[in-house]
Amino acid sequence: MSGLRVERVVTSGVFALDGGTWDVDNNVWLVGDDDEVVIVDAAHDEQAIIKAVGDRNVVAVVCTHGHNDHVTVAPQLSRELQAPVLLHPGDRELWEMTHPGQAFEHASDGQRIDVAGTALEVIHTPGHSPGSVCLHLPEAEVLFTGDTLFSGGPGATGRSFSDFPTIIGSLRDRLFTLPEETRVHTGHGDGTTIGAEAPHLAEWIARGH
């Protein structure tokens, strides 16, 4: 695992759903070493992501879910970097809203994505969207949560294709069983840890979405 590192690229653009639009900053994560890398989410700015990749081989472009701000430039990156786009099939309908007729490969629960001598493990965590996934890198004690978990609570569930009880179940059963020291890299904003968030689950349930 020598040389393994996690890099963040922040891109800016628009999230659109249910007839509304919001200006957002997204975290795009690069996981790998000097030779190869996995891109986590494909938000807004193709050239900024390509510049951060440099001359490294891209193993895959993994989208944590199908909202437009996480898949904006996924097909372009796939073509430019000759890498497959992975997305859980539960978010096909959301994907089609942004990229109608464009193909992607299926990310599945328990799948391992090999990179830089280690592997990212796919955890299906529906709720924010039906096909939301998180990516766990056990050796580095890191979790990429997309919009499933943030510092201070779960991702939003007030729009189409989302469900609050479902995201609570994903947090309780899939994420909060991970080691407390696991560092959480989110789809927007600053990170946190599993240990910092897990004790607040009952508060979030009481608060509702």
N, C-alpha and C positions, 0 to 999 in steps of 0.2 A: 504493500500500500504506500510505499515511499513515493513522494511526488504528488500524491493525490491532493487535490484542492477543490474548493468551492468558490466560484466567482459570481458576483451579482452585477447585472446590467439593468439599470432602471430606464424604462421607456415610457413615453407619455402618449395618450391618445383618448379615444372615446369608447365607453361601454354603452351599448344600445340593447334594450330589451323592453318588450311590452309597450312600445311607442315612446319610451323615454330615452334620453341620452345624458351621460354624465362624463365629465372630464376626469380621467384617472391616470395615476402613475402605477406601472406594473413592475414587479420584480421578475426578471428573467434570470434563471440560474444555470450556470455552466459547471458541470461536475466531471472532473477528469484529471489528466496530467499533461505533460508537454506534448504527448503524441496523439491522444484521443480524448473525446469529450462527448457527454450527453447534454443536450439543451433541454431544459425544463421550462416549458411554455414558450410561445412564439408571439410576443406582444408587440404590435404597433410598428416597430422600426427595424426592418430587415437589415439595413446596412450597419446599424450599431451592433447588432448581434453578430453579423459576419465578421466585423472588425475585431470583436472580442475573441472570437474563435481563432482567428489568425489562420495559420497553415495546418492546424490540427485536423485529424480525421474525425468526422461527426458520426457517432454510432447510431444515434436516433434523435429525433425531435419529439419529446414526450409532452403532450398537452394534459394538464391536470384535470381539465374539463373543457366543455365545448362553448362556453361563452365567448362572444366575439373578441373580447380584449385579451383572451389567452390563446387564440388561434389565428389572430389577424394575418400574420405573414407565414403561417405554417407551410402552405404549398410552395411559396416562393423559396423558403429556406430548404425545403426538400429538393427542389430542382437545383438550386445553386450549390448546395453542399452534398448532393447525392446521398441523402439520408432518408430513411423512412419516417413518416409521421405516425406516432402511436397515440391512440385515443380510445377510451372505453366505448364500446358500441352503444351503451345506454345513452350517450349524448349525440347520437347520429343526427337527430332532428335539430338540435342546436347548431351542430356543425354545418348542416345544410343551409341554415339561415345565412351563414357567412360565405360558405364555399360550396354552392350547389353543384352537384355532379362531380366534385373532386373526391378522389379516393383517399382512404387512410387505412393503416393497419390496426388491428385490434390490440389494445392493451387489456390484459385479463388479470383478475385477482390472483396473487401468488407468483406472477411472472417475474423472472429475474432478467435484468438488463445488464449485461456484462460491460464493464468499462474500467480501464486503468488498473487491472488486476483485482478488482472487487466487483460488486454487483448491487444495483438498485433493485429493491423489491417493491412490486406494485401492490398497494393495499386499496381495495375498492371501498370507498367511503361515501356512499350516496347521501343526498340531503340538500346540499347547495344546488346540485343538479343530479339527475339519475346516474350519470356516469362519472361523477367526480372520483378521482383517485389521489392518493398520497404516495410518495416515494420514500422508502426507508433505506438508509445507508448504514447498516448496523455497525460496521467496523469503525466508522467515523462518528457514530452516535448522532446522526443528523436525520431529520425528517423534513421533506418538502411537502407542504400541506395545501398548496394552491389557495383556494378560498374556503376550505373546510374548517380550518382553525386559525384564529388570529390571537394576538395578545389581547386578552380581555373578553374573548367569547367566540362562538361559532360564526361561520360565514352567514350571510343574509339568506333568509328563506321566505321573503315576502313577495317574490315574483314567480312567474310561470316556471314550471318544471322543478320547483323546490318544495321541501317539506320539513318543517321543524322537528317533529318527532323522529323522523328518519335521520337527520343530521345528529341529533342527540344520541341515538343508538350507535351511529358510526363512531362518535367520539368516545362513548362509554366502552364499547365492545372491541373497537379496533385500534384506537390511538392511545387511550389512557391506560392500556395494558402494557405499553412500552416503558422502558426504563425512565425514571424521573429526570435523569440527567440529559436525556435526548434533546438536542437543540432543534428548534422549530424554525424553518425558513419559510416564510409566508408568501403569498402571491402579491400582496400589497403591504407597504409599511415595514415596521420593524419586527424582528423576530422575538421569540420567547423560548420557554422550555416546557416539556410535558409536566414537570414537577410544579411549575408556576401556575399552570392552567387547570390541571386535574382537580384540585380541591374546590374549584368554583362551579363544578358541574350542577350541583343542586340549586345554586343561585341562578344560573342561566335558565334552568327548567322553570323555576318560579317566575322569573322575569318574562319568559316567553320570547317570541321573536318580535 
